[in-house]
Amino acid sequence: MGIFLSNPFVAVTMSDKLHERGQSLEDAFFHQLDRELMEKMQRDLASKESASHLSAATGISDPAVLEKLTAQQISSETLICVTMVPLVTVAWADGVVQENERDAILKAARENGIEDSSAAFELLGSWLQKKPPADLLDSWKEY
């Protein structure tokens, strides 16, 4: 049994409300999509800028190497950490970084000019707390 509307203005009003609700949902969907696309574009731009700065700092011009390094969060500011990758890799060899290993690596970092307050020191510390990706050593070899 269908719904009978005796007042044509009620039907228009209900139809308008449904249309407005549909439009609102559509707008929300595209707003979310636009925001995600903008965030992706900003990440891509930041990655390209980081690769450009890294290239200027190192002289590396190979886009694949630059992409691998920036994927590992290596920037011109944290580049000095790359010199510590072999030590970090050895420290993680048994699956756990021992306190004495951590202390020795951080001491070596300081002796090589990595300051405690620097982004490089922070990145190195994160590698010692959480095992870095396996391809970090590959990035170091290519560097």
C-alpha positions as CSV (number, residue, x, y, z in Angstrom):
1,M,0.0,0.0,0.0
2,G,1.5,3.3,-1.0
3,I,1.5,6.6,0.9
4,F,-1.0,9.1,-0.3
5,L,-0.2,12.7,0.1
6,S,-3.1,15.0,-0.2
7,N,-1.0,18.2,0.0
8,P,1.5,18.6,-3.0
9,F,3.6,21.0,-1.0
10,V,4.4,18.3,1.6
11,A,5.7,16.0,-1.2
12,V,7.9,18.8,-2.5
13,T,9.2,19.6,1.0
14,M,10.0,15.9,1.7
15,S,11.7,15.6,-1.7
16,D,13.7,18.8,-1.1
17,K,14.8,17.5,2.3
18,L,15.9,14.2,0.8
19,H,17.7,16.1,-2.0
20,E,19.4,18.4,0.6
21,R,20.5,15.4,2.7
22,G,21.8,13.6,-0.4
23,Q,23.7,16.8,-1.4
24,S,25.0,17.1,2.1
25,L,26.4,13.6,2.1
26,E,27.9,14.1,-1.4
27,D,29.5,17.3,-0.3
28,A,31.0,15.6,2.8
29,F,32.3,12.8,0.7
30,F,34.0,15.1,-1.8
31,H,35.3,17.3,1.0
32,Q,37.0,14.3,2.6
33,L,38.4,13.2,-0.8
34,D,39.6,16.7,-1.5
35,R,41.3,16.9,1.9
36,E,43.0,13.5,1.4
37,L,44.2,14.6,-2.1
38,M,45.6,17.8,-0.7
39,E,47.4,16.0,2.1
40,K,48.9,13.6,-0.4
41,M,50.0,16.5,-2.6
42,Q,51.6,18.2,0.4
43,R,53.4,15.0,1.3
44,D,54.6,14.6,-2.3
45,L,55.8,18.2,-2.4
46,A,57.6,17.8,1.0
47,S,59.2,14.6,-0.2
48,K,60.4,16.3,-3.4
49,E,61.7,19.3,-1.5
50,S,63.5,17.0,1.0
51,A,65.0,15.1,-1.9
52,S,66.1,18.3,-3.5
53,H,67.8,19.5,-0.3
54,L,69.3,16.1,0.2
55,S,70.7,16.2,-3.3
56,A,72.2,19.6,-2.8
57,A,73.8,18.5,0.5
58,T,75.2,15.2,-0.8
59,G,75.6,15.6,-4.6
60,I,73.5,12.6,-5.1
61,S,71.5,13.0,-8.3
62,D,70.0,9.5,-8.7
63,P,66.3,9.9,-8.0
64,A,65.9,6.2,-6.9
65,V,68.6,6.7,-4.2
66,L,67.1,10.0,-3.1
67,E,63.7,8.4,-2.9
68,K,65.0,5.6,-0.8
69,L,66.8,7.9,1.6
70,T,63.8,10.2,2.0
71,A,61.5,7.2,2.5
72,Q,63.8,6.4,5.5
73,Q,63.2,9.9,6.8
74,I,66.7,11.0,5.9
75,S,66.9,14.7,5.2
76,S,69.8,17.1,4.8
77,E,69.4,17.7,8.6
78,T,69.5,14.0,9.5
79,L,72.0,12.9,6.9
80,I,74.8,12.4,9.4
81,C,72.7,9.6,10.9
82,V,73.4,7.6,7.8
83,T,77.0,7.1,8.9
84,M,75.6,5.3,12.0
85,V,73.5,2.8,10.1
86,P,76.0,0.0,10.2
87,L,76.3,0.3,14.0
88,V,72.5,0.4,14.4
89,T,72.3,-2.7,12.2
90,V,74.8,-4.6,14.3
91,A,73.1,-3.5,17.5
92,W,69.8,-5.0,16.2
93,A,71.4,-8.2,14.9
94,D,70.2,-10.3,17.9
95,G,66.8,-8.6,17.8
96,V,67.3,-6.4,20.8
97,V,69.5,-3.3,21.4
98,Q,71.4,-3.8,24.6
99,E,71.9,-0.7,26.9
100,N,75.6,-0.8,26.5
101,E,75.2,-0.9,22.7
102,R,72.8,2.0,22.8
103,D,75.2,4.0,25.0
104,A,78.2,3.2,22.7
105,I,76.3,4.3,19.6
106,L,75.0,7.5,21.1
107,K,78.6,8.3,22.4
108,A,79.9,7.7,18.9
109,A,77.2,9.9,17.5
110,R,78.2,12.7,19.8
111,E,81.9,12.3,18.9
112,N,80.9,12.6,15.3
113,G,79.2,15.9,15.7
114,I,75.6,14.8,16.3
115,E,74.2,17.0,19.0
116,D,71.7,15.8,21.5
117,S,69.2,18.4,20.6
118,S,69.4,17.8,16.8
119,A,66.9,16.1,14.6
120,A,69.6,13.6,13.7
121,F,70.1,12.6,17.3
122,E,66.3,12.1,17.6
123,L,66.2,10.0,14.5
124,L,69.1,7.9,15.7
125,G,67.3,7.5,19.1
126,S,64.2,6.3,17.3
127,W,66.2,3.7,15.4
128,L,67.6,2.4,18.7
129,Q,64.2,2.2,20.3
130,K,62.3,0.6,17.4
131,K,64.0,-1.6,14.8
132,P,64.4,0.4,11.6
133,P,63.1,-1.0,8.3
134,A,65.3,-3.7,6.8
135,D,66.0,-1.7,3.7
136,L,67.7,1.0,5.7
137,L,71.0,-0.8,5.4
138,D,70.4,-1.0,1.6
139,S,69.9,2.7,1.5
140,W,73.2,3.2,3.4
141,K,75.0,0.9,0.9
142,E,73.6,2.9,-2.0
143,Y,74.5,6.2,-0.3
